[in-house]
C-alpha cells in the first residue's frame, strides 16, 4: 500500500520547534507521555528536531506506508535527546491515554491538545517534574511555617514574662528609689529606664537567677548617678512628708553618703542578706558590714527611738518597719505601661543603630575625601624673605681700576718672557 505525495502534503503543518517546546513545558509532560500521546516511540520523538518536510521541498515520489496509524511525520516536543529506547511491539491505542480522547488533526499553526494528567501505557506510568518536586516543596514550606510559628510563640512568651515582671515589681522599685533620692520624678524615670534596659537585654535578664535584682540594680544605678546634679529639674527635693517622724527619717537617709544609703536600704529595707547586699553594691562583705553599722549609727543619732533597742536584730526590725511605712506612703503618679516600655526600648535600639550606621558612613566619607585631597609627597614650605640689620650686603669682587689692569698685564708678560728661573743645587 502506497501513498502519494499529495496525501503527505495534506497533513496540517506543525508550529515552530520553540513554540512546541513551550507548550510541552506548560503542560508539564515527560518524554514518555509525549511519545505515547503522539503515537511514536520515545527514540523517534526525541530524534525529531527539525521541521517536517513539505511537498515543495520533497521530490514527488512514492512513500511507503508503515503499519503504524497515520500521524504527523515529525514531532519536536522534547527538550532532551534520548539515546536508547525500545519501541513498543504494537502501536498504542486511544484507550491507553487516560483523560483525553483520540488524537485528531489540529488547525494549522497549533499543536495537538495533550492531556495534563499522568499517562498509563504499555511502558508504565510516569510523573511530571512538578509532581516529583512537590513533596520537597511542601516539606520546605512546612518547615518555614513551623519556624515562624516557633519564633512567634517565643516572642509572645517573652512579652508575657516581661509584663508579669513589670507588674510585679515596678511600684515597689519606685518606692525604693524614692527613699534613695527623695524625688518622685527621678524615681519614675529610673524605673522606666531600668525596664527599658531590661527589655533591651531580655535574654540576659531571663538567664539571671534573680531578674528582680537585675532590674533593681539598674534602677538604683540610674537613680544615684552623679550626672543628675547637672540637671536643673533634679536639683531641688520634693516637698517632705507631713508627718514629723517620716520627715526626720527621710532627711536622715538623704544625709547619708550614697553607698551607706544604698546598703542600709538593701539590708534593712528590702531584707537582703549581707552577702547579697555586698554583691549588689559591688563591695566586700566586711566593707558592707562597716557601712551598715555606720549608717545605723548616723540614723540613730537623728531618731532617738532607734537607739532604744538593745540588740542589732531589734534595731534592724524597727528600721525595716519604719522604712516600709515611709515607702508605703508614696504612690507613683503615672508609671508607663509595659507596652510603652517595650516600644521605647525598640525605638531607642533603632535610633542607636541608625546613629552607628551614620557615623560609619561619615567616617568612610571623610577617609575617602582625605585620600583624594591629601598630597602624595612632602613639599617643604618656602620661608618668606626678611630684612636683617647690621649685616653687610652680599657682593662680589671689586671692579678693577686702570692701574690694576696695567699691573695685571705687566705681570702676565714678565712671567712668559722673563729670565729663566734659577734652580737651587745641592751644596
C-alpha positions as CSV (number, residue, x, y, z in Angstrom):
1,X,0.0,0.0,0.0
2,X,1.4,3.3,-1.1
3,X,0.5,6.9,-0.6
4,X,1.3,9.7,-2.9
5,X,3.0,12.9,-2.0
6,X,-0.2,15.0,-2.1
7,X,-1.6,12.9,0.8
8,X,1.5,13.6,2.8
9,X,1.5,17.3,1.9
10,X,-2.1,17.5,3.0
11,X,-1.1,16.9,6.7
12,X,-1.5,20.0,8.8
13,X,1.8,21.9,9.4
14,X,3.2,22.0,12.9
15,X,4.2,25.1,14.8
16,X,7.8,26.1,15.3
17,X,10.1,23.9,17.5
18,X,10.4,26.7,20.0
19,X,6.6,27.1,20.3
20,X,6.2,23.3,20.6
21,X,8.8,23.1,23.4
22,X,7.0,25.9,25.3
23,X,3.7,24.1,25.0
24,X,5.2,20.9,26.3
25,X,6.8,22.6,29.3
26,X,3.5,24.4,30.0
27,X,1.7,21.0,30.1
28,X,4.4,19.5,32.4
29,X,4.7,16.4,30.1
30,X,7.5,13.9,30.2
31,X,9.2,12.3,27.2
32,X,7.2,9.1,27.5
33,X,3.9,11.0,27.7
34,X,4.6,12.9,24.5
35,X,5.7,9.8,22.6
36,X,2.7,7.8,23.7
37,X,0.2,10.6,23.0
38,X,1.6,11.2,19.5
39,X,1.8,7.5,18.7
40,X,5.5,7.2,18.1
41,X,8.4,5.7,20.0
42,X,10.4,7.7,22.5
43,X,13.6,7.5,20.4
44,X,11.7,8.7,17.3
45,X,10.2,11.6,19.2
46,X,13.5,12.7,20.7
47,X,15.4,12.4,17.4
48,X,12.8,14.5,15.5
49,X,14.2,18.0,16.0
50,X,13.8,19.6,12.6
51,X,10.8,20.9,10.8
52,X,8.8,18.4,8.7
53,X,9.3,18.4,5.0
54,X,6.5,19.6,2.7
55,X,5.6,18.9,-0.9
56,X,7.6,21.9,-2.0
57,X,10.9,20.6,-0.7
58,X,10.5,16.8,-1.1
59,X,10.5,15.1,-4.5
60,X,7.3,13.7,-5.8
61,X,8.0,10.1,-5.2
62,X,6.0,7.3,-3.7
63,X,6.3,6.9,0.0
64,X,5.8,3.5,1.7
65,X,3.2,3.5,4.4
66,X,4.1,1.6,7.6
67,X,1.8,-0.4,9.7
68,X,1.5,2.5,12.3
69,X,-1.6,4.7,12.2
70,X,-1.3,7.9,10.2
71,X,0.2,10.6,12.5
72,X,2.2,13.8,11.8
73,X,5.5,12.9,10.3
74,X,7.8,14.7,12.8
75,X,7.3,15.8,16.4
76,X,9.8,18.1,18.2
77,X,8.2,18.4,21.7
78,X,11.0,17.0,23.7
79,X,13.8,19.2,25.2
80,X,16.3,16.4,25.8
81,X,17.6,13.8,23.4
82,X,17.1,10.1,24.3
83,X,19.9,7.8,23.4
84,X,18.2,4.4,23.8
85,X,14.6,3.3,23.9
86,X,12.8,0.1,22.9
87,X,10.0,0.6,20.5
88,X,6.7,-0.9,21.6
89,X,5.6,-4.2,20.0
90,X,2.3,-2.7,18.9
91,X,1.0,0.9,18.4
92,X,-0.7,2.4,21.4
93,X,-4.5,2.6,21.3
94,X,-6.6,5.6,22.1
95,X,-7.7,3.8,25.3
96,X,-4.2,3.8,26.6
97,X,-4.3,7.6,27.1
98,X,-6.4,8.4,30.1
99,X,-8.2,11.8,30.5
100,X,-8.2,12.6,26.7
101,X,-9.9,11.4,23.5
102,X,-8.2,10.0,20.4
103,X,-5.8,12.2,18.5
104,X,-7.4,14.4,15.9
105,X,-5.9,16.8,13.4
106,X,-5.5,20.3,14.6
107,X,-5.7,23.6,12.9
108,X,-2.6,24.9,11.1
109,X,-0.1,26.7,13.4
110,X,-1.4,25.0,16.6
111,X,-0.2,21.9,18.5
112,X,-2.3,18.9,19.4
113,X,-4.1,19.2,22.7
114,X,-2.2,16.7,25.0
115,X,-3.5,15.6,28.4
116,X,-2.2,17.2,31.5
117,X,-2.7,14.2,33.8
118,X,-0.4,11.2,34.2
119,X,-0.2,8.7,31.3
120,X,-0.6,5.0,31.8
121,X,0.7,3.0,28.8
122,X,2.4,-0.2,27.9
123,X,5.7,1.0,29.5
124,X,4.1,2.1,32.8
125,X,3.0,5.4,34.4
126,X,5.4,8.3,35.0
127,X,5.1,11.5,36.9
128,X,6.0,15.1,35.7
129,X,8.8,17.2,37.3
130,X,6.3,19.3,39.3
131,X,4.8,16.1,40.9
132,X,8.3,14.8,41.8
133,X,9.4,18.0,43.5
134,X,6.0,18.6,45.2
135,X,6.9,16.7,48.5
136,X,10.2,18.6,48.8
137,X,8.5,22.0,48.3
138,X,5.7,21.1,50.8
139,X,8.3,20.0,53.4
140,X,10.2,23.2,53.0
141,X,7.0,25.3,53.3
142,X,6.0,23.3,56.4
143,X,9.5,23.8,58.0
144,X,9.3,27.5,57.3
145,X,5.9,27.8,58.8
146,X,6.9,25.8,61.9
147,X,10.0,28.1,62.3
148,X,7.8,31.2,62.1
149,X,5.3,29.8,64.5
150,X,8.0,28.9,67.0
151,X,9.5,32.4,66.7
152,X,6.1,34.0,67.2
153,X,5.4,31.7,70.2
154,X,8.8,32.6,71.8
155,X,8.2,36.3,71.3
156,X,4.7,36.1,72.8
157,X,6.2,34.2,75.8
158,X,8.9,36.9,76.3
159,X,6.3,39.7,76.2
160,X,4.2,37.8,78.7
161,X,7.1,37.3,81.1
162,X,8.2,40.9,80.8
163,X,4.7,42.2,81.5
164,X,4.5,39.9,84.6
165,X,7.9,41.1,85.9
166,X,6.9,44.8,85.3
167,X,3.6,44.4,87.1
168,X,5.2,42.6,90.0
169,X,8.0,45.0,91.0
170,X,7.5,48.3,89.2
171,X,5.7,50.1,92.1
172,X,8.0,48.6,94.7
173,X,11.0,49.8,92.8
174,X,9.5,53.3,92.6
175,X,9.1,53.5,96.4
176,X,12.7,52.2,96.9
177,X,14.2,54.7,94.6
178,X,12.2,57.5,96.3
179,X,13.9,56.6,99.6
180,X,17.3,56.8,97.8
181,X,16.7,60.1,96.0
182,X,13.8,62.0,97.7
183,X,12.5,62.9,94.2
184,X,9.4,61.4,92.6
185,X,10.1,62.4,89.0
186,X,13.6,60.9,89.1
187,X,12.2,57.7,90.8
188,X,9.7,57.2,88.0
189,X,12.3,57.9,85.3
190,X,14.7,55.5,87.0
191,X,12.2,52.7,87.0
192,X,11.2,53.3,83.3
193,X,14.9,53.4,82.2
194,X,15.7,50.2,84.2
195,X,12.9,48.3,82.4
196,X,13.8,49.7,79.0
197,X,17.3,48.3,79.6
198,X,15.8,45.0,80.8
199,X,13.8,44.6,77.6
200,X,16.8,45.5,75.5
201,X,18.8,42.8,77.3
202,X,15.9,40.4,77.9
203,X,17.9,37.2,77.2
204,X,20.4,38.2,79.8
205,X,17.7,39.1,82.3
206,X,15.9,35.8,81.8
207,X,19.1,33.8,82.3
208,X,19.9,35.7,85.6
209,X,19.0,33.8,88.8
210,X,17.3,36.9,90.2
211,X,15.6,39.1,87.4
212,X,14.1,41.4,90.1
213,X,17.6,42.0,91.5
214,X,18.8,42.7,87.9
215,X,16.2,45.4,87.3
216,X,16.6,46.8,90.9
217,X,20.4,47.2,90.4
218,X,19.8,49.1,87.1
219,X,17.2,51.4,88.7
220,X,19.5,52.1,91.7
221,X,22.5,52.9,89.4
222,X,20.5,55.3,87.3
223,X,18.8,57.0,90.3
224,X,22.1,57.6,92.1
225,X,24.1,58.8,89.1
226,X,26.0,62.0,89.9
227,X,25.2,63.4,86.5
228,X,21.7,64.3,87.8
229,X,23.3,67.2,89.6
230,X,23.7,69.0,86.3
231,X,20.0,68.9,85.6
232,X,18.1,71.8,87.0
233,X,14.9,69.9,87.4
234,X,16.6,67.4,89.8
235,X,18.5,69.8,92.0
236,X,15.6,70.6,94.4
237,X,13.9,68.0,96.6
238,X,10.2,67.3,96.6
239,X,8.1,68.5,99.5
240,X,8.8,66.4,102.6
241,X,6.2,64.2,104.3
242,X,3.7,65.9,106.6
243,X,4.4,63.5,109.5
244,X,7.4,64.6,111.6
245,X,8.7,61.1,112.1
246,X,8.7,60.2,108.4
247,X,10.2,63.6,107.6
248,X,13.0,63.1,110.0
249,X,13.7,59.6,108.7
250,X,13.8,60.8,105.1
251,X,16.1,63.6,106.0
252,X,18.4,61.2,107.9
253,X,18.6,58.9,104.9
254,X,19.3,61.7,102.4
255,X,22.1,63.0,104.6
256,X,24.0,59.6,104.4
257,X,26.6,59.0,101.7
258,X,25.2,57.2,98.7
259,X,27.0,53.9,99.4
260,X,25.8,53.9,103.0
261,X,22.2,54.8,102.0
262,X,22.0,52.0,99.4
263,X,23.5,49.5,101.8
264,X,21.0,50.4,104.6
265,X,18.0,50.2,102.2
266,X,19.0,46.8,100.8
267,X,19.7,45.2,104.1
268,X,17.1,46.7,106.5
269,X,14.6,47.9,103.9
270,X,14.4,45.2,101.2
271,X,15.6,42.4,103.6
272,X,18.6,41.1,101.6
273,X,21.4,39.2,103.4
274,X,24.8,40.6,104.0
275,X,26.5,38.6,101.1
276,X,23.7,39.5,98.7
277,X,23.9,43.2,99.7
278,X,27.7,43.1,99.2
279,X,27.4,41.5,95.8
280,X,24.8,44.1,94.6
281,X,26.7,47.1,95.9
282,X,30.0,45.6,94.5
283,X,31.8,45.7,97.8
284,X,33.4,43.1,100.1
285,X,31.4,41.7,102.9
286,X,33.5,43.4,105.7
287,X,33.2,46.7,103.9
288,X,29.4,46.2,103.6
289,X,29.1,45.4,107.3
290,X,31.1,48.5,108.2
291,X,28.9,50.7,106.0
292,X,25.7,49.2,107.6
293,X,26.8,49.8,111.2
294,X,27.9,53.4,110.4
295,X,24.6,54.1,108.6
296,X,22.6,52.8,111.5
297,X,24.6,54.8,114.0
298,X,24.1,58.0,111.9
299,X,20.3,57.4,111.6
300,X,20.0,56.6,115.3
301,X,21.5,60.0,116.2
302,X,18.7,61.7,114.3
303,X,16.0,59.3,115.5
304,X,16.2,58.6,119.3
305,X,13.7,55.7,119.1
306,X,16.2,53.7,117.0
307,X,18.7,53.8,119.8
308,X,16.4,52.1,122.4
309,X,16.6,48.5,121.1
310,X,19.5,46.7,122.7
311,X,20.3,44.2,120.0
312,X,21.2,44.8,116.3
313,X,18.4,42.4,115.3
314,X,15.7,44.5,117.1
315,X,17.2,47.7,115.7
316,X,17.1,46.2,112.1
317,X,13.4,45.1,112.6
318,X,12.4,48.5,113.9
319,X,14.2,50.2,111.0
320,X,12.6,47.8,108.5
321,X,9.2,48.7,109.8
322,X,9.7,52.5,109.6
323,X,11.2,52.3,106.1
324,X,8.3,50.2,105.0
325,X,5.8,52.7,106.4
326,X,7.6,55.6,104.7
327,X,7.7,53.7,101.4
328,X,4.0,52.7,101.5
329,X,3.0,56.3,101.8
330,X,4.5,57.1,98.4
331,X,2.4,56.2,95.3
332,X,3.5,56.8,91.7
333,X,1.8,59.5,89.8
334,X,1.9,57.7,86.4
335,X,4.1,54.8,85.6
336,X,4.2,53.9,81.8
337,X,2.5,50.7,80.7
338,X,4.6,47.7,79.7
339,X,3.7,48.3,76.0
340,X,5.1,51.8,76.2
341,X,8.3,50.5,77.8
342,X,8.9,47.9,75.1
343,X,8.1,50.4,72.3
344,X,10.5,52.9,73.9
345,X,13.2,50.2,74.1
346,X,12.8,49.2,70.5
347,X,12.8,52.8,69.4
348,X,16.0,53.5,71.2
349,X,17.6,50.5,69.6
350,X,16.6,51.7,66.2
351,X,18.0,55.2,66.9
352,X,21.3,53.8,68.1
353,X,21.5,51.5,65.0
354,X,20.9,54.5,62.7
355,X,23.4,56.6,64.6
356,X,26.1,53.9,64.3
357,X,25.5,53.4,60.6
358,X,25.5,57.2,60.0
359,X,28.8,57.6,61.9
360,X,30.3,54.7,59.9
361,X,29.2,56.3,56.6
362,X,30.6,59.7,57.7
363,X,33.9,58.1,58.8
364,X,34.2,56.3,55.4
365,X,33.4,59.5,53.5
366,X,35.9,61.6,55.5
367,X,38.6,58.9,54.9
368,X,37.9,58.8,51.1
369,X,37.9,62.6,50.9
370,X,41.2,62.8,52.8
371,X,42.7,60.2,50.5
372,X,41.5,62.1,47.4
373,X,42.7,65.5,48.5
374,X,45.9,64.8,50.5
375,X,49.3,65.4,48.8
376,X,51.2,62.4,47.7
377,X,54.7,63.8,48.6
378,X,56.0,66.3,51.1
379,X,56.8,69.8,49.9
380,X,58.7,72.0,52.4
381,X,57.3,75.5,52.7
382,X,59.3,78.4,51.4
383,X,60.3,80.8,54.1
384,X,59.4,84.5,53.4
385,X,62.2,87.0,52.9
386,X,63.1,89.1,55.9
387,X,65.3,92.2,56.2
388,X,68.3,91.8,58.6
389,X,70.0,94.8,60.0
390,X,73.7,95.1,60.9
391,X,74.9,92.6,58.2
392,X,76.8,94.0,55.2
393,X,75.2,93.3,51.9
394,X,76.3,90.3,49.9
395,X,78.6,91.4,46.9
396,X,81.3,90.0,44.6
397,X,84.9,91.2,43.8
398,X,85.5,94.9,43.3
399,X,85.8,96.3,39.8
400,X,89.4,96.6,38.6
401,X,90.8,100.1,38.1
402,X,93.0,101.0,35.1
403,X,96.1,100.8,37.3
404,X,95.1,97.3,38.3
405,X,94.6,96.3,34.7
406,X,98.1,97.6,33.7
407,X,99.7,95.8,36.6
408,X,98.0,92.5,35.7
409,X,99.1,92.8,32.1
410,X,102.6,93.6,33.1
411,X,102.8,90.5,35.4
412,X,101.5,88.3,32.7
413,X,104.1,89.4,30.3
414,X,107.0,89.0,32.7
415,X,106.0,85.5,33.6
416,X,106.1,84.4,30.0
417,X,109.1,86.5,28.6
418,X,111.3,86.9,31.7
419,X,114.6,85.2,32.5
420,X,114.7,81.6,33.3
421,X,114.1,80.6,36.9
422,X,117.2,79.7,38.8
423,X,117.0,76.2,40.3
424,X,119.0,75.6,43.6
425,X,121.7,72.9,43.5
426,X,122.6,70.8,46.5
427,X,125.8,72.0,48.1
